[in-house]
Amino acid sequence: MRRQYSGNEHQVIRGIGIVNCIYFNPQNEHFWIIDYRIYDPEVDNKTKIDHVE
């Protein structure tokens, strides 16, 4: 568990450190998880932005 910012909560929360990429189709209101990465900057020295590049 780590403290990280949550876009859903709009605040810092305790989380497991996953960065994900989701596609949402507004026409049929379905979404698909495209990719996910474990966010652990103490180990890999990557920011959340580094994971999506």
PDB file with one MODEL, atoms N, CA, C and O in Angstrom:
MODEL        1
ATOM      1  N   MET A   1       0.845  -1.168   0.000  1.00  0.00           N
ATOM      2  CA  MET A   1       0.000   0.000   0.000  1.00  0.00           C
ATOM      3  C   MET A   1       0.894   1.235   0.000  1.00  0.00           C
ATOM      4  O   MET A   1       1.931   1.282   0.661  1.00  0.00           O
ATOM      5  N   ARG A   2       0.459   2.221  -0.756  1.00  0.00           N
ATOM      6  CA  ARG A   2       1.201   3.476  -0.843  1.00  0.00           C
ATOM      7  C   ARG A   2       0.213   4.618  -0.918  1.00  0.00           C
ATOM      8  O   ARG A   2      -0.952   4.424  -1.264  1.00  0.00           O
ATOM      9  N   ARG A   3       0.678   5.797  -0.594  1.00  0.00           N
ATOM     10  CA  ARG A   3      -0.168   6.980  -0.710  1.00  0.00           C
ATOM     11  C   ARG A   3       0.011   7.534  -2.110  1.00  0.00           C
ATOM     12  O   ARG A   3       1.135   7.774  -2.551  1.00  0.00           O
ATOM     13  N   GLN A   4      -1.097   7.737  -2.809  1.00  0.00           N
ATOM     14  CA  GLN A   4      -1.048   8.234  -4.180  1.00  0.00           C
ATOM     15  C   GLN A   4      -2.296   9.048  -4.465  1.00  0.00           C
ATOM     16  O   GLN A   4      -3.320   8.897  -3.800  1.00  0.00           O
ATOM     17  N   TYR A   5      -2.194   9.917  -5.471  1.00  0.00           N
ATOM     18  CA  TYR A   5      -3.335  10.743  -5.853  1.00  0.00           C
ATOM     19  C   TYR A   5      -4.324   9.916  -6.654  1.00  0.00           C
ATOM     20  O   TYR A   5      -3.933   9.156  -7.541  1.00  0.00           O
ATOM     21  N   SER A   6      -5.601  10.061  -6.344  1.00  0.00           N
ATOM     22  CA  SER A   6      -6.666   9.381  -7.079  1.00  0.00           C
ATOM     23  C   SER A   6      -7.487  10.412  -7.831  1.00  0.00           C
ATOM     24  O   SER A   6      -8.020  11.348  -7.235  1.00  0.00           O
ATOM     25  N   GLY A   7      -7.587  10.238  -9.142  1.00  0.00           N
ATOM     26  CA  GLY A   7      -8.419  11.132  -9.942  1.00  0.00           C
ATOM     27  C   GLY A   7      -9.891  10.979  -9.626  1.00  0.00           C
ATOM     28  O   GLY A   7     -10.646  11.948  -9.710  1.00  0.00           O
ATOM     29  N   ASN A   8     -10.313   9.774  -9.264  1.00  0.00           N
ATOM     30  CA  ASN A   8     -11.716   9.553  -8.904  1.00  0.00           C
ATOM     31  C   ASN A   8     -12.079  10.235  -7.594  1.00  0.00           C
ATOM     32  O   ASN A   8     -13.158  10.813  -7.464  1.00  0.00           O
ATOM     33  N   GLU A   9     -11.176  10.166  -6.629  1.00  0.00           N
ATOM     34  CA  GLU A   9     -11.436  10.741  -5.310  1.00  0.00           C
ATOM     35  C   GLU A   9     -11.020  12.209  -5.225  1.00  0.00           C
ATOM     36  O   GLU A   9     -11.449  12.922  -4.318  1.00  0.00           O
ATOM     37  N   HIS A  10     -10.186  12.663  -6.165  1.00  0.00           N
ATOM     38  CA  HIS A  10      -9.658  14.032  -6.180  1.00  0.00           C
ATOM     39  C   HIS A  10      -8.883  14.355  -4.904  1.00  0.00           C
ATOM     40  O   HIS A  10      -8.938  15.474  -4.393  1.00  0.00           O
ATOM     41  N   GLN A  11      -8.168  13.365  -4.406  1.00  0.00           N
ATOM     42  CA  GLN A  11      -7.345  13.550  -3.214  1.00  0.00           C
ATOM     43  C   GLN A  11      -6.344  12.400  -3.120  1.00  0.00           C
ATOM     44  O   GLN A  11      -6.396  11.451  -3.902  1.00  0.00           O
ATOM     45  N   VAL A  12      -5.435  12.500  -2.157  1.00  0.00           N
ATOM     46  CA  VAL A  12      -4.459  11.441  -1.926  1.00  0.00           C
ATOM     47  C   VAL A  12      -5.121  10.349  -1.086  1.00  0.00           C
ATOM     48  O   VAL A  12      -5.755  10.625  -0.068  1.00  0.00           O
ATOM     49  N   ILE A  13      -4.958   9.100  -1.536  1.00  0.00           N
ATOM     50  CA  ILE A  13      -5.538   7.948  -0.843  1.00  0.00           C
ATOM     51  C   ILE A  13      -4.480   6.860  -0.691  1.00  0.00           C
ATOM     52  O   ILE A  13      -3.397   6.967  -1.268  1.00  0.00           O
ATOM     53  N   ARG A  14      -4.781   5.817   0.077  1.00  0.00           N
ATOM     54  CA  ARG A  14      -3.925   4.634   0.128  1.00  0.00           C
ATOM     55  C   ARG A  14      -4.326   3.731  -1.026  1.00  0.00           C
ATOM     56  O   ARG A  14      -5.502   3.405  -1.186  1.00  0.00           O
ATOM     57  N   GLY A  15      -3.353   3.329  -1.828  1.00  0.00           N
ATOM     58  CA  GLY A  15      -3.653   2.506  -2.991  1.00  0.00           C
ATOM     59  C   GLY A  15      -2.572   1.479  -3.241  1.00  0.00           C
ATOM     60  O   GLY A  15      -1.573   1.422  -2.525  1.00  0.00           O
ATOM     61  N   ILE A  16      -2.783   0.660  -4.273  1.00  0.00           N
ATOM     62  CA  ILE A  16      -1.822  -0.401  -4.585  1.00  0.00           C
ATOM     63  C   ILE A  16      -0.868  -0.012  -5.707  1.00  0.00           C
ATOM     64  O   ILE A  16       0.002  -0.804  -6.068  1.00  0.00           O
ATOM     65  N   GLY A  17      -1.005   1.174  -6.262  1.00  0.00           N
ATOM     66  CA  GLY A  17      -0.041   1.660  -7.238  1.00  0.00           C
ATOM     67  C   GLY A  17      -0.172   1.071  -8.621  1.00  0.00           C
ATOM     68  O   GLY A  17       0.798   0.537  -9.158  1.00  0.00           O
ATOM     69  N   ILE A  18      -1.350   1.154  -9.208  1.00  0.00           N
ATOM     70  CA  ILE A  18      -1.541   0.685 -10.581  1.00  0.00           C
ATOM     71  C   ILE A  18      -1.902   1.870 -11.467  1.00  0.00           C
ATOM     72  O   ILE A  18      -2.785   2.660 -11.135  1.00  0.00           O
ATOM     73  N   VAL A  19      -1.213   1.982 -12.590  1.00  0.00           N
ATOM     74  CA  VAL A  19      -1.528   2.983 -13.604  1.00  0.00           C
ATOM     75  C   VAL A  19      -2.197   2.226 -14.739  1.00  0.00           C
ATOM     76  O   VAL A  19      -1.658   1.226 -15.213  1.00  0.00           O
ATOM     77  N   ASN A  20      -3.368   2.687 -15.187  1.00  0.00           N
ATOM     78  CA  ASN A  20      -4.036   1.953 -16.258  1.00  0.00           C
ATOM     79  C   ASN A  20      -4.450   2.872 -17.394  1.00  0.00           C
ATOM     80  O   ASN A  20      -4.567   4.087 -17.235  1.00  0.00           O
ATOM     81  N   CYS A  21      -4.664   2.257 -18.530  1.00  0.00           N
ATOM     82  CA  CYS A  21      -5.135   2.956 -19.721  1.00  0.00           C
ATOM     83  C   CYS A  21      -6.463   2.317 -20.103  1.00  0.00           C
ATOM     84  O   CYS A  21      -6.524   1.120 -20.383  1.00  0.00           O
ATOM     85  N   ILE A  22      -7.519   3.112 -20.113  1.00  0.00           N
ATOM     86  CA  ILE A  22      -8.862   2.604 -20.390  1.00  0.00           C
ATOM     87  C   ILE A  22      -9.426   3.307 -21.611  1.00  0.00           C
ATOM     88  O   ILE A  22      -9.321   4.527 -21.743  1.00  0.00           O
ATOM     89  N   TYR A  23     -10.032   2.520 -22.511  1.00  0.00           N
ATOM     90  CA  TYR A  23     -10.745   3.077 -23.662  1.00  0.00           C
ATOM     91  C   TYR A  23     -12.231   3.044 -23.340  1.00  0.00           C
ATOM     92  O   TYR A  23     -12.753   2.017 -22.906  1.00  0.00           O
ATOM     93  N   PHE A  24     -12.917   4.169 -23.551  1.00  0.00           N
ATOM     94  CA  PHE A  24     -14.358   4.251 -23.314  1.00  0.00           C
ATOM     95  C   PHE A  24     -15.048   4.638 -24.609  1.00  0.00           C
ATOM     96  O   PHE A  24     -14.675   5.624 -25.244  1.00  0.00           O
ATOM     97  N   ASN A  25     -16.060   3.860 -25.006  1.00  0.00           N
ATOM     98  CA  ASN A  25     -16.844   4.152 -26.197  1.00  0.00           C
ATOM     99  C   ASN A  25     -18.159   4.781 -25.746  1.00  0.00           C
ATOM    100  O   ASN A  25     -19.008   4.088 -25.185  1.00  0.00           O
ATOM    101  N   PRO A  26     -18.343   6.089 -25.982  1.00  0.00           N
ATOM    102  CA  PRO A  26     -19.555   6.757 -25.507  1.00  0.00           C
ATOM    103  C   PRO A  26     -20.824   6.335 -26.242  1.00  0.00           C
ATOM    104  O   PRO A  26     -21.925   6.519 -25.723  1.00  0.00           O
ATOM    105  N   GLN A  27     -20.686   5.774 -27.438  1.00  0.00           N
ATOM    106  CA  GLN A  27     -21.877   5.364 -28.189  1.00  0.00           C
ATOM    107  C   GLN A  27     -22.588   4.175 -27.547  1.00  0.00           C
ATOM    108  O   GLN A  27     -23.816   4.148 -27.476  1.00  0.00           O
ATOM    109  N   ASN A  28     -21.820   3.199 -27.083  1.00  0.00           N
ATOM    110  CA  ASN A  28     -22.456   2.043 -26.443  1.00  0.00           C
ATOM    111  C   ASN A  28     -22.159   1.957 -24.943  1.00  0.00           C
ATOM    112  O   ASN A  28     -22.573   1.010 -24.273  1.00  0.00           O
ATOM    113  N   GLU A  29     -21.443   2.951 -24.429  1.00  0.00           N
ATOM    114  CA  GLU A  29     -21.112   3.068 -23.002  1.00  0.00           C
ATOM    115  C   GLU A  29     -20.383   1.834 -22.458  1.00  0.00           C
ATOM    116  O   GLU A  29     -20.647   1.393 -21.339  1.00  0.00           O
ATOM    117  N   HIS A  30     -19.472   1.288 -23.254  1.00  0.00           N
ATOM    118  CA  HIS A  30     -18.621   0.188 -22.820  1.00  0.00           C
ATOM    119  C   HIS A  30     -17.192   0.702 -22.673  1.00  0.00           C
ATOM    120  O   HIS A  30     -16.794   1.654 -23.344  1.00  0.00           O
ATOM    121  N   PHE A  31     -16.425   0.066 -21.793  1.00  0.00           N
ATOM    122  CA  PHE A  31     -15.018   0.417 -21.663  1.00  0.00           C
ATOM    123  C   PHE A  31     -14.178  -0.847 -21.652  1.00  0.00           C
ATOM    124  O   PHE A  31     -14.639  -1.921 -21.267  1.00  0.00           O
ATOM    125  N   TRP A  32     -12.927  -0.691 -22.086  1.00  0.00           N
ATOM    126  CA  TRP A  32     -11.976  -1.784 -22.138  1.00  0.00           C
ATOM    127  C   TRP A  32     -10.675  -1.330 -21.498  1.00  0.00           C
ATOM    128  O   TRP A  32     -10.214  -0.215 -21.738  1.00  0.00           O
ATOM    129  N   ILE A  33     -10.085  -2.194 -20.685  1.00  0.00           N
ATOM    130  CA  ILE A  33      -8.769  -1.915 -20.124  1.00  0.00           C
ATOM    131  C   ILE A  33      -7.749  -2.275 -21.191  1.00  0.00           C
ATOM    132  O   ILE A  33      -7.634  -3.435 -21.588  1.00  0.00           O
ATOM    133  N   ILE A  34      -7.012  -1.276 -21.652  1.00  0.00           N
ATOM    134  CA  ILE A  34      -6.034  -1.462 -22.720  1.00  0.00           C
ATOM    135  C   ILE A  34      -4.702  -1.950 -22.157  1.00  0.00           C
ATOM    136  O   ILE A  34      -4.069  -2.836 -22.732  1.00  0.00           O
ATOM    137  N   ASP A  35      -4.281  -1.376 -21.039  1.00  0.00           N
ATOM    138  CA  ASP A  35      -2.975  -1.699 -20.468  1.00  0.00           C
ATOM    139  C   ASP A  35      -2.979  -1.297 -19.001  1.00  0.00           C
ATOM    140  O   ASP A  35      -3.742  -0.421 -18.592  1.00  0.00           O
ATOM    141  N   TYR A  36      -2.134  -1.931 -18.219  1.00  0.00           N
ATOM    142  CA  TYR A  36      -1.927  -1.488 -16.851  1.00  0.00           C
ATOM    143  C   TYR A  36      -0.474  -1.742 -16.469  1.00  0.00           C
ATOM    144  O   TYR A  36       0.168  -2.650 -16.996  1.00  0.00           O
ATOM    145  N   ARG A  37       0.030  -0.938 -15.558  1.00  0.00           N
ATOM    146  CA  ARG A  37       1.414  -1.055 -15.091  1.00  0.00           C
ATOM    147  C   ARG A  37       1.425  -0.890 -13.579  1.00  0.00           C
ATOM    148  O   ARG A  37       0.619  -0.144 -13.020  1.00  0.00           O
ATOM    149  N   ILE A  38       2.332  -1.582 -12.927  1.00  0.00           N
ATOM    150  CA  ILE A  38       2.523  -1.417 -11.495  1.00  0.00           C
ATOM    151  C   ILE A  38       3.377  -0.171 -11.290  1.00  0.00           C
ATOM    152  O   ILE A  38       4.459  -0.049 -11.865  1.00  0.00           O
ATOM    153  N   TYR A  39       2.888   0.745 -10.471  1.00  0.00           N
ATOM    154  CA  TYR A  39       3.588   1.999 -10.196  1.00  0.00           C
ATOM    155  C   TYR A  39       4.357   1.847  -8.891  1.00  0.00           C
ATOM    156  O   TYR A  39       3.759   1.808  -7.816  1.00  0.00           O
ATOM    157  N   ASP A  40       5.683   1.759  -8.982  1.00  0.00           N
ATOM    158  CA  ASP A  40       6.536   1.609  -7.808  1.00  0.00           C
ATOM    159  C   ASP A  40       7.812   2.415  -8.029  1.00  0.00           C
ATOM    160  O   ASP A  40       8.857   1.845  -8.340  1.00  0.00           O
ATOM    161  N   PRO A  41       7.735   3.746  -7.871  1.00  0.00           N
ATOM    162  CA  PRO A  41       8.871   4.605  -8.206  1.00  0.00           C
ATOM    163  C   PRO A  41      10.118   4.351  -7.362  1.00  0.00           C
ATOM    164  O   PRO A  41      11.222   4.660  -7.809  1.00  0.00           O
ATOM    165  N   GLU A  42       9.977   3.803  -6.165  1.00  0.00           N
ATOM    166  CA  GLU A  42      11.159   3.519  -5.351  1.00  0.00           C
ATOM    167  C   GLU A  42      12.001   2.399  -5.958  1.00  0.00           C
ATOM    168  O   GLU A  42      13.207   2.334  -5.717  1.00  0.00           O
ATOM    169  N   VAL A  43      11.384   1.524  -6.738  1.00  0.00           N
ATOM    170  CA  VAL A  43      12.091   0.395  -7.344  1.00  0.00           C
ATOM    171  C   VAL A  43      12.578   0.719  -8.753  1.00  0.00           C
ATOM    172  O   VAL A  43      13.746   0.487  -9.068  1.00  0.00           O
ATOM    173  N   ASP A  44      11.691   1.258  -9.617  1.00  0.00           N
ATOM    174  CA  ASP A  44      12.071   1.468 -11.020  1.00  0.00           C
ATOM    175  C   ASP A  44      12.371   2.923 -11.387  1.00  0.00           C
ATOM    176  O   ASP A  44      12.733   3.203 -12.530  1.00  0.00           O
ATOM    177  N   ASN A  45      12.226   3.844 -10.447  1.00  0.00           N
ATOM    178  CA  ASN A  45      12.508   5.274 -10.668  1.00  0.00           C
ATOM    179  C   ASN A  45      11.721   5.870 -11.828  1.00  0.00           C
ATOM    180  O   ASN A  45      12.198   6.797 -12.482  1.00  0.00           O
ATOM    181  N   LYS A  46      10.510   5.348 -12.096  1.00  0.00           N
ATOM    182  CA  LYS A  46       9.668   5.878 -13.167  1.00  0.00           C
ATOM    183  C   LYS A  46       8.497   6.650 -12.584  1.00  0.00           C
ATOM    184  O   LYS A  46       7.943   6.279 -11.550  1.00  0.00           O
ATOM    185  N   THR A  47       8.128   7.734 -13.266  1.00  0.00           N
ATOM    186  CA  THR A  47       6.935   8.477 -12.888  1.00  0.00           C
ATOM    187  C   THR A  47       5.733   7.840 -13.576  1.00  0.00           C
ATOM    188  O   THR A  47       5.889   6.944 -14.405  1.00  0.00           O
ATOM    189  N   LYS A  48       4.541   8.301 -13.231  1.00  0.00           N
ATOM    190  CA  LYS A  48       3.348   7.789 -13.908  1.00  0.00           C
ATOM    191  C   LYS A  48       3.394   8.132 -15.394  1.00  0.00           C
ATOM    192  O   LYS A  48       2.939   7.346 -16.225  1.00  0.00           O
ATOM    193  N   ILE A  49       3.939   9.296 -15.734  1.00  0.00           N
ATOM    194  CA  ILE A  49       4.064   9.698 -17.141  1.00  0.00           C
ATOM    195  C   ILE A  49       5.047   8.788 -17.875  1.00  0.00           C
ATOM    196  O   ILE A  49       4.814   8.441 -19.033  1.00  0.00           O
ATOM    197  N   ASP A  50       6.144   8.394 -17.219  1.00  0.00           N
ATOM    198  CA  ASP A  50       7.104   7.475 -17.843  1.00  0.00           C
ATOM    199  C   ASP A  50       6.439   6.166 -18.259  1.00  0.00           C
ATOM    200  O   ASP A  50       6.812   5.582 -19.277  1.00  0.00           O
ATOM    201  N   HIS A  51       5.473   5.704 -17.496  1.00  0.00           N
ATOM    202  CA  HIS A  51       4.810   4.436 -17.806  1.00  0.00           C
ATOM    203  C   HIS A  51       3.959   4.502 -19.067  1.00  0.00           C
ATOM    204  O   HIS A  51       3.758   3.479 -19.721  1.00  0.00           O
ATOM    205  N   VAL A  52       3.459   5.667 -19.422  1.00  0.00           N
ATOM    206  CA  VAL A  52       2.590   5.756 -20.600  1.00  0.00           C
ATOM    207  C   VAL A  52       3.331   6.166 -21.865  1.00  0.00           C
ATOM    208  O   VAL A  52       2.738   6.177 -22.944  1.00  0.00           O
ATOM    209  N   GLU A  53       4.590   6.497 -21.759  1.00  0.00           N
ATOM    210  CA  GLU A  53       5.363   6.885 -22.945  1.00  0.00           C
ATOM    211  C   GLU A  53       5.896   5.681 -23.677  1.00  0.00           C
ATOM    212  O   GLU A  53       6.568   5.827 -24.698  1.00  0.00           O
TER     213      GLU A  53
ENDMDL
END
